[in-house]
């Protein structure tokens, strides 16, 4: 739980593992006085949210609604092989060229935040350039279709 205005971590449900057990991701958020959360960095696995989105979270850790969409698209990438410093450097450069940042990574997954103003063709070209040099298992723009947007 957070106090309003505090940046902290919350655990969110991202799906079930192949064995049926739930899988969670820890996200860096800012608590708000209204009980909602603003995402500080785009997630590696959670779909439907990106940096600066304001969302509701239920008691089980499920993101139930994106209340205020932010100005970013989350670009989530899975590498075929563990990231090297060169691979991570290339992703950081890719994000910067598009006006964004690399927000998170682990051994084989990375999350970038790219301004929503970037056209899909430009994003596809940038990702294709990365894929031409480094093997990628998959990438997706997890924030293009929010789970639920309230008006």
C-alpha positions as CSV (number, residue, x, y, z in Angstrom):
1,X,0.0,0.0,0.0
2,X,1.2,3.6,-0.6
3,X,0.6,7.0,0.8
4,X,-0.5,9.7,-1.6
5,X,2.4,11.1,-3.6
6,X,4.8,8.3,-2.5
7,X,6.6,6.2,-5.1
8,X,6.6,2.6,-4.2
9,X,6.2,-0.9,-5.5
10,X,2.9,-2.9,-6.0
11,X,2.4,-6.5,-7.1
12,X,0.1,-7.0,-10.0
13,X,-1.4,-10.2,-11.5
14,X,-0.2,-10.8,-15.1
15,X,-1.6,-14.3,-15.7
16,X,-1.2,-17.9,-14.8
17,X,1.9,-20.0,-15.4
18,X,1.7,-23.2,-17.4
19,X,1.2,-25.1,-14.1
20,X,-1.9,-23.0,-13.3
21,X,-0.2,-21.0,-10.5
22,X,-0.6,-17.2,-10.7
23,X,2.2,-15.0,-11.9
24,X,2.8,-11.5,-10.6
25,X,5.0,-8.6,-11.6
26,X,6.1,-5.9,-9.3
27,X,5.6,-2.4,-10.7
28,X,7.0,1.0,-9.6
29,X,4.0,3.3,-9.0
30,X,3.0,6.6,-7.3
31,X,0.1,6.4,-4.9
32,X,-2.7,9.0,-5.3
33,X,-5.1,10.4,-2.7
34,X,-8.0,8.9,-4.5
35,X,-6.6,5.3,-4.0
36,X,-5.5,5.0,-7.7
37,X,-1.9,4.4,-8.9
38,X,0.2,6.2,-11.5
39,X,2.7,3.9,-13.2
40,X,6.2,5.4,-13.0
41,X,7.8,2.9,-15.5
42,X,6.4,0.7,-18.2
43,X,6.1,-3.0,-17.1
44,X,7.9,-6.0,-18.5
45,X,4.8,-8.3,-18.6
46,X,1.7,-6.5,-17.5
47,X,-0.4,-5.7,-20.5
48,X,-2.7,-2.8,-21.0
49,X,-0.7,-0.2,-19.1
50,X,2.3,2.1,-19.8
51,X,4.3,4.8,-18.0
52,X,2.1,7.6,-16.6
53,X,-1.1,5.6,-16.9
54,X,-3.4,6.0,-13.8
55,X,-5.1,2.7,-12.9
56,X,-7.2,0.9,-10.4
57,X,-5.9,-2.2,-8.6
58,X,-8.2,-4.7,-6.8
59,X,-7.3,-6.6,-3.6
60,X,-6.0,-9.6,-5.7
61,X,-3.6,-7.4,-7.6
62,X,-5.5,-7.3,-10.8
63,X,-5.5,-4.0,-12.8
64,X,-9.2,-3.4,-13.3
65,X,-9.3,-0.2,-15.2
66,X,-7.0,2.4,-16.8
67,X,-8.7,5.6,-15.5
68,X,-6.3,8.2,-17.1
69,X,-4.2,7.0,-20.0
70,X,-0.7,8.6,-20.0
71,X,1.3,9.8,-23.0
72,X,3.3,6.6,-23.6
73,X,3.1,3.2,-25.3
74,X,4.8,0.3,-23.6
75,X,6.9,-1.7,-26.0
76,X,7.7,-5.0,-24.4
77,X,10.4,-7.3,-26.0
78,X,11.5,-10.9,-25.4
79,X,15.0,-11.7,-26.5
80,X,16.0,-15.2,-27.8
81,X,19.2,-15.0,-25.8
82,X,20.3,-13.2,-22.6
83,X,20.9,-9.5,-23.1
84,X,24.5,-8.4,-23.4
85,X,25.6,-4.8,-22.7
86,X,25.6,-4.2,-26.4
87,X,22.1,-5.4,-26.8
88,X,20.9,-3.3,-23.9
89,X,22.8,-0.3,-25.2
90,X,21.1,-0.7,-28.6
91,X,17.6,-0.8,-26.9
92,X,18.4,2.3,-24.9
93,X,19.5,4.1,-28.1
94,X,16.3,2.9,-29.9
95,X,14.1,4.2,-27.2
96,X,15.9,7.6,-27.1
97,X,15.7,8.0,-30.9
98,X,12.0,7.6,-30.6
99,X,11.8,10.1,-27.7
100,X,11.4,7.5,-25.0
101,X,13.3,5.5,-22.5
102,X,14.1,1.9,-21.6
103,X,12.3,1.5,-18.3
104,X,13.0,-2.0,-17.2
105,X,14.8,-5.2,-18.1
106,X,15.7,-8.6,-16.8
107,X,17.9,-11.3,-18.5
108,X,15.7,-11.7,-21.6
109,X,12.8,-9.2,-21.3
110,X,12.9,-5.4,-21.8
111,X,10.2,-2.6,-21.5
112,X,10.5,0.7,-23.3
113,X,8.3,3.7,-23.0
114,X,7.7,5.5,-26.3
115,X,5.6,8.6,-26.7
116,X,2.1,7.8,-28.2
117,X,2.9,10.4,-30.9
118,X,5.3,8.0,-32.5
119,X,3.7,6.5,-35.6
120,X,3.4,2.7,-35.7
121,X,5.4,2.6,-39.0
122,X,8.3,4.4,-37.3
123,X,8.1,2.1,-34.3
124,X,8.0,-1.0,-36.6
125,X,11.0,0.2,-38.5
126,X,13.0,0.8,-35.3
127,X,12.2,-2.6,-33.9
128,X,13.0,-4.3,-37.3
129,X,16.4,-2.6,-37.2
130,X,17.0,-4.1,-33.8
131,X,15.8,-7.5,-34.9
132,X,18.1,-7.4,-37.9
133,X,21.1,-7.4,-35.5
134,X,19.8,-9.3,-32.5
135,X,17.4,-12.4,-32.3
136,X,14.0,-11.6,-30.8
137,X,11.4,-14.1,-29.7
138,X,8.7,-11.5,-29.8
139,X,7.7,-7.9,-29.0
140,X,4.4,-6.2,-28.4
141,X,2.9,-2.8,-27.6
142,X,1.1,-3.7,-24.5
143,X,-0.5,-0.3,-24.0
144,X,-2.2,0.2,-27.3
145,X,-5.4,-1.5,-26.1
146,X,-6.0,-0.7,-22.5
147,X,-7.9,-3.3,-20.4
148,X,-10.7,-0.9,-19.7
149,X,-10.9,2.9,-20.2
150,X,-13.5,4.8,-18.2
151,X,-14.8,8.0,-19.6
